[in-house]
Amino acid sequence: MNYNNDNFKMSDKKSDFVVFKIIYPLIGLLIVILNPLSIFVIALLVSLPFYFIIFKSDIGKRTFLFLTGGLYVLFLLMYSVSPKIQYFEFKFSHNNWIEVDGRITDFSIDWKSGKNRKSIADIKYQFKSNDHTYEREETGAVVHYTNSIFWDSEKDKMRSNAILENDVKDYINEKNYKILYHPKTRKSKIMMPLNMFLFSNSGGFNIIFTTSKIFLIPLLLMFIIFGNTSKRK
């Protein structure tokens, strides 16, 4: 009996080692690499006061990592739904880039199928720097997610494209965009729009919203089935 318990404890320790020492760190590292490093730095700086001042020695390293990870995910979500925060983060992390005056010359709307189904706007723009005029095009400068679960009908695609087209027209009329330029590399970037919050443009919100619907639909079906069963009784 003790032999079985010892084997169970050893296997439990091995699984903990694999999960907490290998899998979680690799997933976390991948997420940090694919997203702005400044968001992780902010989450780490916010977590440190909890570790050293509030909790002191009462909080373990694992709890600290979960706290940092939770704050990081929260800040990533805020970053995802806020074009204005994305703009300021880019300015902060790319301080060699400068704002330049320019205008939108044309744009086109298209539907992108696949895993991330969405409408995208390709923006053509023009700007001046050092008495030289540049013409550039940015693919997927603005997007619109439909937040559908499995598929989108042709009607859904047309409606999504129409919504994005109207939004882009409003952004252009309101000058709701910024053009940034790097003088040495001559690279440029247009950031549109600059709203404080915009959920239709957020990939993170799209993942959370569609995942919630996937879990809610079976629960709703179970509620309907069991509700009808109880009524019959």
ZIBELKA-V140549 format. One record per residue. RES is the residue in one letter. PSI is psi as a letter, one per 20 degrees, with the letter a starting at -180 (* if undefined). Layout:
BEGIN
<<RES PSI> <RES PSI>>
END
This chain:
BEGIN
<<M g> <N h> <Y g> <N g> <N h> <D g> <N h> <F g> <K h> <M g> <S h> <D g> <K h> <K g> <S h> <D g> <F g> <V g> <V g> <F h> <K h> <I g> <I g> <Y g> <P h> <L g> <I g> <G g> <L g> <L g> <I g> <V g> <I h> <L i> <N r> <P p> <L h> <S h> <I g> <F g> <V g> <I g> <A h> <L g> <L h> <V h> <S h> <L g> <P h> <F h> <Y g> <F h> <I g> <I g> <F h> <K c> <S i> <D i> <I p> <G r> <K h> <R g> <T h> <F g> <L g> <F h> <L g> <T g> <G g> <G g> <L h> <Y g> <V g> <L g> <F h> <L g> <L g> <M g> <Y h> <S h> <V j> <S n> <P h> <K g> <I h> <Q h> <Y g> <F h> <E g> <F g> <K h> <F g> <S i> <H m> <N i> <N i> <W q> <I q> <E p> <V q> <D p> <G a> <R q> <I p> <T h> <D r> <F q> <S q> <I p> <D r> <W p> <K o> <S a> <G b> <K g> <N n> <R p> <K r> <S p> <I q> <A p> <D p> <I p> <K p> <Y r> <Q q> <F r> <K q> <S p> <N l> <D j> <H p> <T p> <Y q> <E p> <R r> <E p> <E p> <T p> <G k> <A h> <V q> <V r> <H o> <Y q> <T i> <N k> <S q> <I g> <F g> <W r> <D p> <S r> <E h> <K g> <D g> <K g> <M g> <R g> <S g> <N h> <A g> <I g> <L h> <E g> <N h> <D g> <V g> <K g> <D g> <Y g> <I g> <N h> <E j> <K l> <N m> <Y r> <K q> <I p> <L q> <Y p> <H o> <P h> <K g> <T i> <R k> <K q> <S r> <K p> <I p> <M o> <M p> <P a> <L k> <N q> <M g> <F p> <L o> <F h> <S i> <N j> <S o> <G h> <G g> <F h> <N g> <I g> <I g> <F g> <T h> <T g> <S g> <K h> <I h> <F h> <L h> <I g> <P h> <L h> <L g> <L g> <M g> <F g> <I g> <I g> <F h> <G g> <N h> <T g> <S h> <K h> <R h> <K *>>
END
